[in-house]
């Protein structure tokens, strides 16, 4: 991707060693080989370090290890950057319930530091990658981008804080901020603490799949590669100060996810479900109105059944051969 004077764009991908950040980096490498990419990541427990090592064989990529809340380091890595895409975040709800401090540090303070640095570095576009969880829970219908923020977990509250800071920098300083709020992601490479990889691991290891409460909680699911294509569309065609909901209209309950994985596993593996004490503050349903993304020309391409089997086969290969 080139700028208006045909100069290759330089991207800073924060959290680029994580599940979604890494997938987005790979998309850039495949589709925009002329662009320069800096991956900025502190390499936490969920980082895919081996994948980063492979990517570094490509001369268009540079890696910097560090924390986004480190102002001086964040400012230094933004030198000459055109587009910042902020994937860096603590993202697991369960962990935020047991200890919320790292979530506030990364998802609120970290975002504030990046915004200050982007302003000083004169970054052209800042993409704040957020979540549908900032809206809370919805019994019927779908949220649009003007819906109230009613987060119910420390994780979602910290993400909402980052969103509000980003919007403040647009309104106060004129920084080109674009916020994306995506539904639940899935796909190869996701950390095993998440529902789908955790359930696959249970099946492969002949353990019951643990489901919170009665398993009827509904989520909207999108393949990580579709999510990344949507973010690219926001960079190319989105507008400053706008929020974009990214979803698929594919709703599945946790029960349906578990049963679908058990069906995929047949006949080589069998699975069962056990219900455990419900998560504190467990949201019942998420659903996004994605008309704005449709107007930009984005539509998900990966069918859920295909993507789920692809994901199962990837984890099965990793687990069986490990």
C-alpha positions as CSV (number, residue, x, y, z in Angstrom):
1,X,0.0,0.0,0.0
2,X,1.4,3.4,-1.0
3,X,0.6,6.9,0.1
4,X,-0.4,9.8,-2.1
5,X,3.1,10.3,-3.4
6,X,3.6,6.6,-4.1
7,X,5.8,6.1,-1.0
8,X,5.5,2.7,0.8
9,X,3.5,3.1,4.0
10,X,5.2,2.3,7.3
11,X,3.0,0.5,9.8
12,X,3.5,0.1,13.6
13,X,1.7,-3.1,14.8
14,X,1.4,-3.1,18.5
15,X,0.7,-6.5,20.0
16,X,1.9,-7.9,16.7
17,X,3.0,-11.2,18.3
18,X,-0.6,-11.9,19.6
19,X,-3.3,-13.9,17.8
20,X,-5.0,-11.1,15.8
21,X,-2.0,-8.8,15.5
22,X,0.1,-11.6,14.0
23,X,-2.7,-12.5,11.6
24,X,-2.9,-8.8,10.5
25,X,0.9,-8.6,10.0
26,X,0.8,-11.7,7.8
27,X,-2.0,-10.1,5.7
28,X,0.2,-7.0,5.2
29,X,3.2,-9.2,4.2
30,X,1.1,-11.1,1.7
31,X,-0.8,-8.2,0.1
32,X,1.5,-5.2,0.6
33,X,5.1,-6.4,0.2
34,X,6.2,-2.8,-0.5
35,X,5.2,-1.6,3.0
36,X,7.5,-1.4,6.0
37,X,6.3,-3.1,9.2
38,X,7.4,-2.6,12.8
39,X,6.1,-5.1,15.3
40,X,6.0,-3.8,18.9
41,X,5.2,-6.4,21.5
42,X,6.2,-7.2,25.1
43,X,6.0,-11.0,24.4
44,X,3.6,-11.9,27.1
45,X,2.3,-15.4,27.8
46,X,0.0,-15.4,24.7
47,X,2.7,-14.2,22.2
48,X,3.6,-16.5,19.3
49,X,7.4,-16.0,19.4
50,X,8.2,-18.8,16.9
51,X,6.0,-17.1,14.3
52,X,7.7,-13.8,14.9
53,X,11.1,-15.4,14.3
54,X,9.9,-16.7,11.0
55,X,8.5,-13.3,9.9
56,X,11.8,-11.6,10.7
57,X,13.4,-13.5,7.8
58,X,11.4,-10.9,5.7
59,X,13.4,-7.7,5.4
60,X,10.3,-5.5,5.4
61,X,9.7,-6.4,9.1
62,X,11.4,-5.1,12.2
63,X,10.7,-6.3,15.7
64,X,10.9,-4.3,18.9
65,X,10.3,-5.8,22.3
66,X,8.6,-3.5,24.8
67,X,5.5,-2.3,26.6
68,X,3.2,0.2,25.1
69,X,3.0,2.0,28.5
70,X,6.7,2.9,28.2
71,X,6.5,6.4,26.8
72,X,10.0,6.9,25.6
73,X,10.2,3.5,23.8
74,X,6.8,3.9,22.3
75,X,7.7,7.4,20.9
76,X,11.0,6.0,19.5
77,X,9.3,3.2,17.6
78,X,6.7,5.6,16.1
79,X,9.4,7.7,14.3
80,X,8.5,7.8,10.6
81,X,5.4,5.7,11.1
82,X,2.3,6.4,9.0
83,X,-0.3,4.0,10.4
84,X,-0.5,2.6,14.0
85,X,-2.7,-0.4,14.5
86,X,-3.1,-1.0,18.2
87,X,-3.8,-4.7,18.9
88,X,-1.8,-4.6,22.2
89,X,-4.2,-5.6,25.0
90,X,-4.9,-7.9,27.9
91,X,-7.9,-9.7,26.5
92,X,-9.1,-12.6,28.7
93,X,-12.2,-11.8,30.7
94,X,-11.5,-14.5,33.4
95,X,-8.0,-13.0,34.1
96,X,-9.5,-9.5,34.4
97,X,-11.9,-10.8,37.1
98,X,-9.1,-12.2,39.2
99,X,-6.7,-9.3,38.6
100,X,-7.8,-6.1,36.8
101,X,-4.7,-4.1,37.3
102,X,-2.8,-5.3,34.2
103,X,-5.9,-4.7,32.1
104,X,-6.1,-1.1,33.1
105,X,-2.4,-0.6,32.6
106,X,-2.4,-2.0,29.1
107,X,-5.9,-1.2,27.8
108,X,-6.3,2.3,29.2
109,X,-2.9,3.7,30.3
110,X,-1.1,2.0,27.4
111,X,-3.6,3.5,24.9
112,X,-3.1,6.9,26.4
113,X,0.7,6.7,26.0
114,X,0.4,5.5,22.4
115,X,-2.0,8.4,21.6
116,X,0.4,11.0,23.1
117,X,3.2,9.5,21.1
118,X,1.2,9.4,17.9
119,X,0.4,13.0,18.3
120,X,4.1,13.9,18.8
121,X,5.2,11.7,15.9
122,X,2.6,13.1,13.6
123,X,1.2,9.7,12.8
124,X,-1.3,9.9,9.9
125,X,-3.8,7.2,11.0
126,X,-4.3,5.5,14.4
127,X,-6.5,2.4,14.5
128,X,-7.8,1.5,18.0
129,X,-8.8,-2.2,17.9
130,X,-11.6,-2.7,20.4
131,X,-14.3,-5.2,21.1
132,X,-18.1,-5.6,21.0
133,X,-17.9,-6.3,24.8
134,X,-17.8,-2.5,25.5
135,X,-21.5,-2.4,24.7
136,X,-22.4,-4.8,27.5
137,X,-25.1,-7.4,26.9
138,X,-28.1,-7.1,24.5
139,X,-31.2,-9.4,24.8
140,X,-32.5,-8.7,21.3
141,X,-31.6,-6.7,18.2
142,X,-28.0,-5.5,17.6
143,X,-25.8,-2.6,18.7
144,X,-24.8,0.1,16.2
145,X,-21.9,2.5,16.6
146,X,-24.0,5.0,18.5
147,X,-25.1,2.5,21.2
148,X,-24.3,3.3,24.8
149,X,-21.2,1.8,26.3
150,X,-22.2,-0.4,29.3
151,X,-19.3,-2.7,29.9
152,X,-19.8,-5.4,32.6
153,X,-16.3,-6.9,33.1
154,X,-13.0,-5.2,34.1
155,X,-11.7,-6.2,30.7
156,X,-14.5,-4.6,28.7
157,X,-14.4,-1.5,31.0
158,X,-10.7,-1.1,30.3
159,X,-11.3,-1.4,26.6
160,X,-14.1,1.2,26.7
161,X,-11.7,3.5,28.5
162,X,-9.2,3.2,25.7
163,X,-11.9,3.9,23.1
164,X,-13.0,7.1,24.9
165,X,-9.4,8.3,25.2
166,X,-8.9,7.7,21.5
167,X,-12.1,9.7,20.6
168,X,-10.9,12.5,22.9
169,X,-7.7,12.8,21.0
170,X,-9.6,13.0,17.8
171,X,-12.0,15.7,19.1
172,X,-9.3,17.7,21.0
173,X,-6.2,17.3,18.8
174,X,-7.6,16.3,15.4
175,X,-5.7,13.0,15.5
176,X,-7.1,10.7,12.8
177,X,-8.5,8.0,15.1
178,X,-10.6,5.1,13.8
179,X,-12.0,2.6,16.2
180,X,-13.0,-1.0,15.3
181,X,-15.2,-3.1,17.6
182,X,-15.2,-6.7,16.6
183,X,-17.2,-9.8,17.6
184,X,-15.6,-13.0,18.9
185,X,-12.6,-14.1,16.9
186,X,-11.5,-17.7,16.2
187,X,-9.0,-19.4,14.0
188,X,-5.6,-21.2,14.0
189,X,-3.1,-19.8,16.5
190,X,-5.5,-18.5,19.2
191,X,-4.3,-19.0,22.8
192,X,-5.7,-22.1,24.4
193,X,-7.4,-20.2,27.2
194,X,-10.2,-19.1,24.7
195,X,-13.4,-21.2,24.3
196,X,-12.8,-22.8,20.9
197,X,-9.1,-23.9,21.3
198,X,-9.7,-24.9,24.9
199,X,-12.6,-27.1,23.8
200,X,-10.6,-28.6,21.0
201,X,-7.8,-29.4,23.5
202,X,-10.2,-31.1,25.8
203,X,-11.6,-33.3,23.0
204,X,-8.2,-34.3,21.8
205,X,-7.1,-35.1,25.4
206,X,-10.3,-37.0,26.2
207,X,-11.4,-34.5,28.8
208,X,-14.9,-33.0,29.1
209,X,-15.5,-29.6,27.6
210,X,-16.1,-27.2,30.5
211,X,-19.0,-24.7,29.8
212,X,-20.0,-21.9,32.1
213,X,-23.5,-21.8,33.5
214,X,-26.1,-23.4,31.2
215,X,-24.1,-22.8,28.0
216,X,-26.8,-20.7,26.4
217,X,-24.8,-17.5,26.3
218,X,-24.8,-16.2,22.7
219,X,-21.8,-14.8,20.8
220,X,-21.2,-13.6,17.3
221,X,-18.2,-15.3,15.7
222,X,-15.9,-14.1,12.9
223,X,-12.7,-15.8,11.5
224,X,-9.6,-13.8,12.4
225,X,-8.6,-13.5,8.7
226,X,-12.0,-11.8,8.0
227,X,-11.4,-9.5,10.9
228,X,-8.0,-8.5,9.6
229,X,-9.4,-7.8,6.1
230,X,-12.0,-5.6,7.8
231,X,-9.4,-3.6,9.6
232,X,-7.5,-3.1,6.3
233,X,-10.7,-1.8,4.8
234,X,-11.1,0.8,7.6
235,X,-7.5,1.9,7.0
236,X,-8.1,2.3,3.2
237,X,-11.6,3.6,3.2
238,X,-12.6,4.6,6.7
239,X,-12.9,8.2,8.0
240,X,-11.3,10.0,11.0
241,X,-13.3,10.0,14.2
242,X,-15.5,7.0,13.2
243,X,-16.3,3.8,14.9
244,X,-16.8,0.6,12.9
245,X,-18.5,-2.5,14.1
246,X,-17.0,-5.7,12.6
247,X,-19.1,-8.9,12.8
248,X,-20.5,-11.7,10.8
249,X,-24.2,-12.1,11.8
250,X,-23.2,-15.7,12.8
251,X,-24.6,-16.3,16.3
252,X,-23.8,-19.5,18.2
253,X,-24.3,-20.4,21.8
254,X,-21.5,-21.9,23.8
255,X,-23.4,-25.2,23.7
256,X,-23.7,-25.1,19.9
257,X,-19.9,-24.4,19.6
258,X,-19.1,-27.4,21.9
259,X,-21.5,-29.7,20.0
260,X,-20.2,-28.6,16.6
261,X,-16.6,-29.4,17.7
262,X,-17.6,-32.8,19.1
263,X,-19.3,-33.6,15.7
264,X,-16.2,-32.5,13.8
265,X,-14.0,-34.7,16.0
266,X,-15.9,-37.9,15.1
267,X,-15.1,-40.7,14.6
268,X,-11.5,-40.4,15.8
269,X,-12.3,-38.5,19.0
270,X,-15.2,-38.3,21.3
271,X,-16.3,-35.5,23.5
272,X,-18.6,-34.6,26.3
273,X,-19.7,-31.4,28.1
274,X,-19.7,-30.6,31.8
275,X,-21.3,-27.5,33.2
276,X,-19.4,-25.5,35.8
277,X,-20.2,-22.5,38.0
278,X,-21.0,-19.5,35.8
279,X,-18.5,-16.7,35.3
280,X,-19.1,-13.6,37.4
281,X,-21.0,-10.9,35.5
282,X,-21.4,-13.2,32.5
283,X,-22.9,-11.3,29.5
284,X,-25.8,-13.2,27.9
285,X,-25.6,-12.1,24.3
286,X,-23.6,-9.9,21.9
287,X,-24.7,-8.8,18.5
288,X,-23.5,-6.1,16.1
289,X,-25.1,-4.1,13.4
290,X,-22.3,-3.8,10.7
291,X,-24.0,-1.6,8.1
292,X,-21.1,0.9,8.2
293,X,-18.6,-1.9,7.3
294,X,-20.9,-3.1,4.5
295,X,-21.0,0.5,3.2
296,X,-17.2,0.4,3.0
297,X,-17.5,-2.8,0.9
298,X,-16.5,-5.3,3.6
299,X,-18.3,-8.7,3.8
300,X,-17.0,-11.8,5.7
301,X,-15.8,-14.5,3.3
302,X,-15.0,-17.5,5.5
303,X,-18.0,-19.7,6.2
304,X,-18.3,-20.6,9.9
305,X,-18.4,-24.4,9.4
306,X,-15.4,-24.3,7.1
307,X,-13.5,-22.1,9.5
308,X,-14.3,-24.2,12.5
309,X,-13.1,-27.4,10.9
310,X,-9.9,-25.6,9.7
311,X,-9.3,-24.5,13.2
312,X,-10.0,-27.9,14.7
313,X,-7.6,-29.6,12.2
314,X,-4.8,-27.0,13.0
315,X,-5.0,-27.7,16.7
316,X,-5.4,-31.4,16.3
317,X,-2.1,-31.4,14.2
318,X,-0.3,-29.4,16.9
319,X,-1.6,-31.5,19.8
320,X,-1.3,-35.0,18.3
321,X,2.2,-34.3,17.1
322,X,3.5,-32.6,20.3
